[in-house]
Amino acid sequence: MQIFDDETRARQSARNSSNMLDEAYATGVAVLSKYAEQRDRLKQAQRKALDILNTVGLSNSVLKIIERRHRLDKWISYIGMFLTVVIMVIVWRWTH
């Protein structure tokens, strides 16, 4: 009977070890699948962040163009005002 008990214990221990290995394998598979999901989420977040940065970069370049154009328009208006005053002074002196 002692031999049968030892064999039964050995089989039970082997089953327990097999079950523990199966659980460890399942846990490993679950962890890897969660990592894959997180990687996909992070890739999506990175894509969105890059899209936003590209949009902001485009907006910055457009704003710089607008500011440059505004400065040019300001100088054109100042020159126009100055020329108008000069022409008015010339016409006033010519008529008087």
TORNUGU-390546 format. One record per residue: residue in one letter; chain; x negated, y, z of N, C-alpha, C in turn. Coordinates in nm, 2 decimals. Last residue first. Layout:
BEGIN
NODE/A/A/X/Y/Z/X/Y/Z/X/Y/Z .
...
//
This chain:
BEGIN
NODE/H/A/0.09/12.84/-5.41/0.08/12.97/-5.33/-0.05/13.04/-5.36 .
NODE/T/A/0.07/12.61/-5.57/0.18/12.70/-5.58/0.17/12.83/-5.51 .
NODE/W/A/-0.17/12.50/-5.48/-0.16/12.54/-5.62/-0.04/12.63/-5.65 .
NODE/R/A/-0.12/12.45/-5.22/-0.23/12.55/-5.25/-0.21/12.60/-5.40 .
NODE/W/A/0.07/12.25/-5.25/0.10/12.37/-5.18/0.00/12.48/-5.21 .
NODE/V/A/-0.07/12.05/-5.39/0.05/12.11/-5.45/0.08/12.24/-5.38 .
NODE/I/A/-0.27/11.99/-5.19/-0.31/12.04/-5.33/-0.19/12.11/-5.39 .
NODE/V/A/-0.10/11.89/-4.99/-0.19/12.01/-4.96/-0.23/12.07/-5.10 .
NODE/M/A/0.01/11.67/-5.11/0.10/11.78/-5.07/0.02/11.91/-5.04 .
NODE/I/A/-0.22/11.52/-5.15/-0.14/11.57/-5.27/-0.05/11.68/-5.23 .
NODE/V/A/-0.28/11.47/-4.88/-0.38/11.54/-4.97/-0.31/11.59/-5.09 .
NODE/V/A/-0.06/11.32/-4.80/-0.09/11.45/-4.74/-0.18/11.53/-4.83 .
NODE/T/A/-0.08/11.10/-4.97/0.04/11.18/-4.98/0.01/11.32/-4.92 .
NODE/L/A/-0.33/10.99/-4.88/-0.32/11.05/-5.02/-0.19/11.14/-5.04 .
NODE/F/A/-0.25/10.92/-4.62/-0.36/11.01/-4.64/-0.35/11.08/-4.78 .
NODE/M/A/-0.05/10.73/-4.68/-0.02/10.85/-4.61/-0.12/10.95/-4.63 .
NODE/G/A/-0.21/10.53/-4.82/-0.10/10.60/-4.88/-0.06/10.73/-4.81 .
NODE/I/A/-0.38/10.46/-4.61/-0.44/10.53/-4.73/-0.33/10.60/-4.81 .
NODE/Y/A/-0.19/10.34/-4.44/-0.27/10.46/-4.40/-0.33/10.53/-4.52 .
NODE/S/A/-0.10/10.13/-4.61/-0.01/10.24/-4.57/-0.08/10.36/-4.52 .
NODE/I/A/-0.34/9.98/-4.63/-0.27/10.04/-4.75/-0.18/10.15/-4.71 .
NODE/W/A/-0.38/9.91/-4.37/-0.47/10.00/-4.43/-0.41/10.06/-4.56 .
NODE/K/A/-0.15/9.74/-4.33/-0.17/9.86/-4.25/-0.27/9.96/-4.31 .
NODE/D/A/-0.20/9.54/-4.51/-0.08/9.63/-4.53/-0.10/9.75/-4.45 .
NODE/L/A/-0.43/9.43/-4.39/-0.44/9.48/-4.52/-0.32/9.58/-4.55 .
NODE/R/A/-0.31/9.34/-4.15/-0.42/9.44/-4.14/-0.43/9.50/-4.28 .
NODE/H/A/-0.13/9.15/-4.26/-0.08/9.27/-4.18/-0.18/9.38/-4.17 .
NODE/R/A/-0.30/8.96/-4.36/-0.21/9.04/-4.46/-0.16/9.16/-4.39 .
NODE/R/A/-0.41/8.87/-4.13/-0.50/8.93/-4.23/-0.42/9.02/-4.32 .
NODE/E/A/-0.18/8.76/-4.01/-0.25/8.87/-3.94/-0.34/8.94/-4.04 .
NODE/I/A/-0.12/8.56/-4.20/-0.02/8.67/-4.17/-0.09/8.79/-4.11 .
NODE/I/A/-0.35/8.40/-4.17/-0.32/8.46/-4.30/-0.22/8.57/-4.28 .
NODE/K/A/-0.31/8.32/-3.90/-0.43/8.40/-3.94/-0.41/8.46/-4.07 .
NODE/L/A/-0.07/8.17/-3.92/-0.07/8.30/-3.84/-0.20/8.38/-3.88 .
NODE/V/A/-0.16/7.96/-4.08/-0.06/8.05/-4.13/-0.06/8.18/-4.06 .
NODE/S/A/-0.34/7.84/-3.89/-0.39/7.90/-4.02/-0.29/7.99/-4.08 .
NODE/N/A/-0.15/7.77/-3.69/-0.26/7.87/-3.66/-0.32/7.93/-3.79 .
NODE/S/A/0.00/7.59/-3.83/0.06/7.71/-3.78/-0.04/7.82/-3.75 .
NODE/L/A/-0.19/7.39/-3.87/-0.13/7.46/-3.98/-0.07/7.59/-3.94 .
NODE/G/A/-0.23/7.32/-3.60/-0.34/7.37/-3.68/-0.29/7.45/-3.80 .
NODE/V/A/0.03/7.23/-3.54/-0.02/7.35/-3.47/-0.14/7.41/-3.55 .
NODE/T/A/0.03/7.01/-3.71/0.13/7.11/-3.72/0.08/7.24/-3.66 .
NODE/N/A/-0.18/6.86/-3.60/-0.19/6.91/-3.74/-0.09/7.02/-3.76 .
NODE/L/A/-0.07/6.82/-3.34/-0.19/6.90/-3.36/-0.21/6.95/-3.50 .
NODE/I/A/0.15/6.66/-3.42/0.17/6.79/-3.35/0.05/6.88/-3.36 .
NODE/D/A/0.01/6.44/-3.52/0.10/6.51/-3.61/0.13/6.65/-3.55 .
NODE/L/A/-0.13/6.35/-3.29/-0.20/6.40/-3.41/-0.12/6.48/-3.50 .
NODE/A/A/0.09/6.28/-3.14/0.00/6.38/-3.09/-0.08/6.44/-3.21 .
NODE/K/A/0.19/6.07/-3.29/0.27/6.19/-3.27/0.19/6.30/-3.22 .
NODE/R/A/-0.03/5.89/-3.28/0.02/5.94/-3.41/0.10/6.07/-3.39 .
NODE/Q/A/-0.03/5.84/-3.00/-0.14/5.91/-3.07/-0.11/5.97/-3.20 .
NODE/A/A/0.21/5.71/-2.98/0.19/5.84/-2.91/0.08/5.91/-2.97 .
NODE/Q/A/0.16/5.48/-3.13/0.27/5.57/-3.17/0.25/5.71/-3.10 .
NODE/K/A/-0.05/5.37/-2.98/-0.07/5.41/-3.12/0.03/5.51/-3.16 .
NODE/L/A/0.09/5.32/-2.74/-0.02/5.42/-2.74/-0.05/5.47/-2.88 .
NODE/R/A/0.26/5.12/-2.83/0.32/5.25/-2.78/0.21/5.36/-2.78 .
NODE/D/A/0.08/4.92/-2.90/0.17/4.98/-3.00/0.22/5.11/-2.96 .
NODE/R/A/-0.04/4.88/-2.65/-0.12/4.93/-2.76/-0.04/4.99/-2.87 .
NODE/Q/A/0.19/4.77/-2.52/0.13/4.90/-2.47/0.04/4.96/-2.58 .
NODE/E/A/0.22/4.53/-2.66/0.33/4.63/-2.66/0.27/4.77/-2.62 .
NODE/A/A/-0.03/4.41/-2.59/0.00/4.44/-2.73/0.11/4.55/-2.74 .
NODE/Y/A/0.01/4.38/-2.32/-0.10/4.47/-2.37/-0.08/4.50/-2.51 .
NODE/K/A/0.22/4.20/-2.32/0.24/4.33/-2.27/0.13/4.43/-2.31 .
NODE/S/A/0.09/3.98/-2.43/0.20/4.04/-2.51/0.23/4.18/-2.45 .
NODE/L/A/-0.10/3.93/-2.23/-0.15/3.97/-2.36/-0.03/4.03/-2.44 .
NODE/V/A/0.08/3.85/-2.02/-0.01/3.97/-2.01/-0.06/4.02/-2.14 .
NODE/A/A/0.19/3.62/-2.13/0.27/3.73/-2.10/0.19/3.86/-2.09 .
NODE/V/A/-0.04/3.46/-2.15/0.03/3.49/-2.27/0.12/3.62/-2.25 .
NODE/G/A/-0.10/3.44/-1.87/-0.20/3.50/-1.97/-0.13/3.54/-2.10 .
NODE/T/A/0.13/3.30/-1.79/0.10/3.43/-1.73/0.00/3.51/-1.83 .
NODE/A/A/0.09/3.06/-1.92/0.21/3.14/-1.95/0.19/3.29/-1.90 .
NODE/Y/A/-0.15/2.97/-1.80/-0.14/3.00/-1.95/-0.03/3.09/-1.98 .
NODE/A/A/-0.06/2.94/-1.54/-0.16/3.04/-1.57/-0.17/3.07/-1.71 .
NODE/E/A/0.13/2.74/-1.58/0.18/2.87/-1.53/0.07/2.98/-1.56 .
NODE/D/A/-0.04/2.53/-1.67/0.07/2.58/-1.75/0.12/2.72/-1.71 .
NODE/L/A/-0.19/2.51/-1.44/-0.26/2.55/-1.56/-0.15/2.60/-1.66 .
NODE/M/A/0.01/2.42/-1.26/-0.06/2.54/-1.23/-0.13/2.59/-1.36 .
NODE/N/A/0.07/2.17/-1.38/0.18/2.28/-1.37/0.11/2.41/-1.35 .
NODE/S/A/-0.17/2.04/-1.35/-0.12/2.06/-1.48/-0.01/2.18/-1.48 .
NODE/S/A/-0.18/2.03/-1.07/-0.29/2.10/-1.14/-0.24/2.13/-1.28 .
NODE/N/A/0.05/1.87/-1.03/0.04/2.00/-0.97/-0.07/2.09/-1.04 .
NODE/R/A/-0.04/1.63/-1.16/0.08/1.71/-1.20/0.08/1.85/-1.15 .
NODE/A/A/-0.26/1.57/-1.00/-0.28/1.60/-1.14/-0.16/1.67/-1.20 .
NODE/S/A/-0.13/1.52/-0.76/-0.23/1.63/-0.76/-0.25/1.67/-0.91 .
NODE/Q/A/0.03/1.30/-0.83/0.09/1.43/-0.79/0.00/1.55/-0.80 .
NODE/R/A/-0.18/1.12/-0.88/-0.09/1.16/-0.99/-0.02/1.29/-0.95 .
NODE/A/A/-0.29/1.11/-0.62/-0.37/1.15/-0.73/-0.29/1.20/-0.85 .
NODE/R/A/-0.07/1.01/-0.48/-0.12/1.14/-0.44/-0.21/1.19/-0.56 .
NODE/T/A/-0.05/0.76/-0.60/0.06/0.85/-0.61/0.01/0.99/-0.58 .
NODE/E/A/-0.30/0.65/-0.53/-0.27/0.67/-0.67/-0.15/0.77/-0.69 .
NODE/D/A/-0.26/0.64/-0.25/-0.37/0.72/-0.31/-0.35/0.75/-0.46 .
NODE/D/A/-0.05/0.46/-0.24/-0.03/0.59/-0.19/-0.14/0.68/-0.25 .
NODE/F/A/-0.16/0.23/-0.35/-0.05/0.29/-0.42/-0.03/0.44/-0.37 .
NODE/I/A/-0.36/0.18/-0.16/-0.40/0.20/-0.30/-0.29/0.28/-0.37 .
NODE/Q/A/-0.20/0.12/0.06/-0.29/0.23/0.07/-0.33/0.27/-0.07 .
NODE/M/A/-0.08/-0.12/0.00/0.00/0.00/0.00/-0.09/0.13/0.00 .
//
